[in-house]
Amino acid sequence: MKWLRTQLIAALTRAAYILLLLATLHASACNVPVFRYALERWPAENYEAFLFHRGVLSEADQQRVAALTNSIQRHNANLALKIVDLAESHGMDEQKLWRTQTNALLPWIVLRAPEREEKDDSLWTGSFNDSDSLTDSPARRELAERLLRGDSVVWLMIASGDPAQDEGVSVLLTNELKRLESTLKLPPPAPDDPAPRSGMPLRIAFSIQHLARNAKGEELFLRMLLHGEKVEQGKPVVVPVFGRARALTALSGFELSRNVFSQAAAFLCGACSCEVKDLNPGKDLLVAANWEAVFAGAPPAASEPAIIAGERVSIAPGNVAVAAAPTPARPVDAPNERRGLKMLASVTLAFVCIIVLILGITMLRSLRRH
């Protein structure tokens, strides 16, 4: 009897696992390439900027606050700004963050990566006077321009400073990307794929953007790219970036090979097997760009949010006016009968899982009585 119970539990567990897996895959799979799905449907996570000060800000600092807020909203950076007056009471999170600061001269800025990032207390800290490059830099502007013009993936190559090493990796990457552009194939469209939101041509196009480790004005961007990554010191690093400036991972050392480049490219150009962003690899970078420009029409600019001491100001993307002729409003997915049936089938599979588990529990209780 004990053996029978053990076998029954194992069988029920396997059945429930398989059914749940099928339900998840059935609900989330589609044949839209990962890079395009991310560009159209994965908004970048907000970084957090804390501005610490004590008492009333000087007129000059108030002007800097207004300029920073205008810059965030005008350039659509994925940043949430919070002003913390140390002369007043504030939350435990802010207290803990402030206690970790050393040699801080008020007003002081602390930048933290999105909550889903594996982070320490801060990604970057500095004087409020040095916050001009918080949301923007030449390299980030170039990166956004490449993605918005239709590049599938931008391969950021961070130089090591050793000309021989850098040249070797650059040649290897260039040759492999050329080969992949001609050999990789986009997944064929499926009847129940989500409707495209952009009129941008769907194609495989790779580009390489070089970035020196001592590039002027790029200290924060470099920290962002390498934050939480395990890379070999003094070696070149390659970061594939796609979607709305989402970095897949940082490749270095033995990972800088044709095989690894090919695997990364195949994943990003392959079918988006899971539409849930948080279940996919990668991290969002802090970049100011009008991502809504990829759609037929950008949404109207939102009113500028007021800055309130002690409250977070989240700036949503899509507030830059596009200097072009009026265009139709951004399209919304049309009702899709097959997609509805797909969801119904997923719910049915989940319901079957529950029934299997209930029956299993009932049978086990019956066996125990006998």
N, C-alpha and C positions, 0 to 999 in steps of 0.2 A: 504493500500500500504506500509506503514511503517513497519507493522508487517511482510509482505511478504519479504521485503528486509532484515529484521533482521534474519528471518528463513533461507533465502538463504545464507547469509553470514556465519551463523553458520554451515550449511550443507557443504558448500564448504571448510571451515576451517577444519572440521573434516575429510573430504575426502582427502584433501591434506596432512594432518598430518599422516593419516593411510598409504597413499601411500608412503610417504617419509620414514616412519618407516620401511615398508616392503622392500623398496629398500635398506636401510642401512643394515638391518639384512640379506637380501639375499646376499649382496655383502661381508659381513664380517664374517659370521658364519662359523665354521668348527668344526669337532669332535676331533681334536687333543687336548689332555689335556693341560690345561693352563701352568703347570710347564714345559712340554716338548716344547711347542710352544715358551715360553719365553727363554728357554735355546738355542734353535736353531735360533731364528729369532728376538730377541729383544736385540740389543747391548746396553750396559750400557751408560747412559748419562755421559758426562764429568763434573767433578768438576773443579773449577778454582783455581789455585794457583798464587798469585801475589808476586813477589819478589821485594821489595822496597829497593833501595840503592841510594847513592849519589856519583856521580863521578865514576872514574874507580874502579872496584872491585879489591881487593888485589889478589895476586896470589893464596893464600889459598882459598879465596871465589870463584874464578874462577874454581878451582879444585872441590869445592863442587857443583857448578852449573853443571859441566860436569858429576860428579858422580850421581847427582840427575836425570839429563836427561837420562843418561845411565840406571839408575835403572828403570825409568818410561818406557823406550822403551823395555828394556830387560824383564821386568816382566809384560808388557802390562797393566799397570794401566790406568783406565779411568780418566785421568787428563790432563788438558791443563795448561801449564806453561807460564806466562807472566812476563817479566823482566821490571821494571819501574825505570828509572833513574830520581830521583827527581831534579837533576841539569838541566834537559832538560824539554821542554814543553811536556805535555801529555794530554790525554783526560779527559773530565769532570768526567767520571765514576771513573777513577783512583784517581783524585783529591778528589772527595767526599769520596772514600774509605779510602784514606790516612788520611783525616781530622778526621775520626772517631777513629783513633788509639790513644791509650794513653800509655805513658811510653814505647814507641817503640824505641828499640836500633837497628840502621841499621847495617847490612842488616836485613830486617824484612819480615817474610812470613805471608800472609793472605790467608786462604783457604775459598772458598765459595762453597755452594752446587749448583747443577745444577739450571739453570734459572727457570725451572718449579717448583722447590721446593719453599715452602713458607719460606722465609729466612729473617734474619735480615742482618746487614752489613757483618757479617762474622760467619763462623762455628767454626774456630779455628785460633788463631794468636800466633806467637812466634818468637823467635830468629832463624835465619837461621841455627845456630849451633844445634838447637833442632829439626830439620826437618827430622831426620833419619827415624822416624816412620810415615811419611806423607802418604806413599803409601802401607805400609806393616806392619804386626804385626803377632805374633803367632796365635792369634784367627782367623784372617782373612785368613791366610794360611790354617788352619784346615777347615774353612768353605768352601773355594774353593775346597779343596780336596774332601770333602764329596759330593758336588754338581757334581763335575766332575766324581766321581766314580759311579754316578747313583742315589743318593738319590733324591727322588721327592721333599721333603721339609726338610730343616734343621730348627728345632725349637730351636732358641737361647733363653736360659733361663738366664736372668740377676738376680742374687741373690740379696736379700734385705739386707742380713747380719744377719737376724734373722733365726737361724737354724730351728726352729719349722715351721715358715711360708714357708721357702724354701723347706723343706722336704715334707710338705703337697702338695704344688703345683707340685713338681717333681713327686711324686707318682701318683697324679691325671693325670698329663700329660702323664706319661709313660703308665699307664693302658688304657687310652683313645686311645692313638696312636696305641697300640697293637690291640685293638678292631677294630679300623678303618682300619688298614692294612688288616684285614681279612674280613671286611664287605663291604668296598667301592669297587666299580667296575669302571673300566676305560670305557669311552664312546666307543661304537662300531665304527670302521672306516667307513667313508662315501666315496662313489665313487669319490667325487670331493674334498676330503681333499688335502691339499698341500703335495707333496712328502716328505717323511722323509729325513732329511739331515744327520742324525747320525745313526750309526749302534748299538748304545747303546741300550740294552734291555729296552723295555717300561714296567715299573712295578711301583707299589705303594710301596715305601720304605721310612719310616720316621726315623729320628734320632734326638736326643736331644744333644745339645752342651751347656755346662754350662759356664757361664762367671761371674766372681766376679766383683763387682763394683770398687774394688780397684786393679784390675789385673794390674800387671806391664806391661807397654808398650801399654796398651789398652785404654788410656784416650780418644784419638781421635776417636777410633772405638765406644766407648760408647756414645760419644757426637753425632756421626753420627746416631746411632740407635735411640736415643731419641730426636733428633732434630725435632722440630715442633710437637711432640707427647704430648698428654695430659695423663699423667700417675700419679698414686697415689704415693706420696713420701714415702719412707721407705717400699715399698711393692715390691714383686717380679714382674718381667716383662717378658713376653714371646713374641718373635718376630718370626713369620714364615718367612723364607727366601727361595726363589726359583729362578729358572732361572739362570741368570748371577749375582747372589748376589743381588736380588731385594727383599726388605723387604715389606711384605704385609701391616703390621701395628704393633703397639705396644699394646699388651693386658695387662691390669692390673686391680686390684680390682675385681669387680663383673664379669668382662669379662673372668676371669680365671675360666672357667666352662666347663664341658663336652659339653654343647650345643654349646658354642662359638668355642671351638676347632673343633668340628664336622663340623660346618658351614664353617670354614676357610679351613679345609682339603677337604671338598666336593667341594668348589669353585676351589681350586688349582688343584684338580684331575679331575674336570669336563671338559666338552667341552669348548673350547675357543670361547665363543659366540661372542666376538668382537676381531678381530685380530689387531686392532689399539692400540698400546701400551699406548698412552697417555689417552685413554678412559678407561683404566683399573686401579684399585687401586694399590698403592705401590710406592716405591721410590728406586732408585738405590743407592747402597753403593759403596764407593771407595775401590776397591779390585784389587790387582795385580794377575792376573791369565791368563793362556793360554786357554781361552774358545774355541778357534778353535780346540783344541785337541779332542773335541767330534766328529768332522767330520772325514771322511775317511782319509783326508790328510790335514795338516796345510799349509796355503799359505806361499810362500817364504818370508823371512825376508825383510822388507823395509829398505831402506837406512836411516841412522840416520839423523834426521832433524837438521839443524843448529839453534842455538839460536841467535836471533836478538833482540837487545835492543828495548823495546817498542812494540814488536810483540808477538802474542800468538802462542805457539807451541802446537798443538794438537797431541797427541800420539795415533794412532789407535791401537786397540787390534789385536793380532795374529802375533806377531813378534818373538816369542820364537821358536827356533829350537827344535824339538822333537827328543830325542835320541832313535831312533827306525829304523827299516828297512824301505826303501822307500815304500810309500803307494800311492795309486791312488789319483789323484787330487780331491778336494772337489766337490761333485756332485752338479749339478745345476738342478733346477726343470725342469722336462720334460714338453713339451707342453701338455696341458690337455684340450681336446675338451669340456668336461663338464664345466670346469672352464671358458672357453671362452663364452659358452652359458650363464653361470651364470652372467658374467659381462654384456653381451648383454641384458639379462632380466632386470638387475638393471638399465641400461641406459634407457631402454624402459619405466620402471616404473617412472623414474625421468621425462622423456619427457611427460608422461601422466599427471603428476602433473602440469607441466607448462601449458599444454593445458586446464586442468580444471580451473586453475586460470585465464587464458585469457578469457575463456568462461564466467566465473563468473563476471569478470569486465565488459565484453560486455553486459551481461544481466542487470547488475546494472545500467549501463548508459542508457540502453533502458528503464528501469522502470522509471528512473528519468525524461526522456523526456515526458513520459505519465502521 
